[in-house]
Amino acid sequence: MSGMQKAYLVQFLNYLEKERRVSPETLRGYNDDIQYFITYLVAQKSDLTWENVESGTIRNWVVNLANEGKKPTVIRRRIAGLNAMYRFLQRSGIVSINPVKRIPLPKVPKRLPRFITVEGMEKLTSPNFYPTDFGGIRDRLILEILYGTGMRRAEVASLKDTNIHWDRKEIKVMGKGNKTRVIPLNPSLFALMKEYEKERNVLFPMGAETFLTTNKGKRVYTRFIYEVSTRYLGFVTSIENKGPHLLRHTFATHLMDNGADIQSVKALLGHANLAATQVYMHNSAERLKKIYQQAHPKAQRQLPETNG
């Protein structure tokens, strides 16, 4: 694509950043999705522009992604990214038709969110599990915040001192779409945050850009949160994906298992709709079913065989 065509992508990304105010991580995701499509067109030695791409070209791209072994979830995300780009081009009057609109999405098998057991979380949050220096206190706090609040890693990374209401023991979180929510702090998490703040202020009396900092007092980024998560979760679980989202799933699942109502969990997670939260109901129901089958006398009793 020409320089002018690539300029449209820059305009789209600027729109997402300035007007939609998406997180840096989400912005990178959109850019990657669209760059994959541009790379495909270049590999095909195509001279197509945004204005004359047709649905057939995009279908071929989707088939190519499948042939490369991309998972359905990845393909759906790539299509969604390109679709968002074309919706922007339509609103801007650059194209009249969105060729992505009628592209069918590959089916994704339903999979319940994975989570860590209560016993695993007790081990993970034990103070004996971490070094006693500043880095150890901070790393433990990162995991305690992820599990104790259900915050997304981008929300944790961008947490500022001004977002913490110490007097009310609450955190004010700016979530997706600039929507705010308030999350209460449990006593152990509150105490650990105060301990960390005291240590940080001694080491970096000039202050910091974010509440959580590196060992040099610099702001943490989402990659930093991810690396801390995968490093320590590897000691307590064999689940393949040990990223921060696993602790968000664990937060929600443990709440539901202990009787929290779905509307409250939805509010704490900052979900836009109830459908995103309902998956944790299924997780809880499956667990209750296993408990019932193991514990109830009637569930353990075999039915007598009958003849004919």
Beta strands, then each sheet from edge to edge (+ up, - down):
strand 1: 164-165
strand 2: 170-174
strand 3: 180-184
sheet 1: 1+ 2- 3+
end
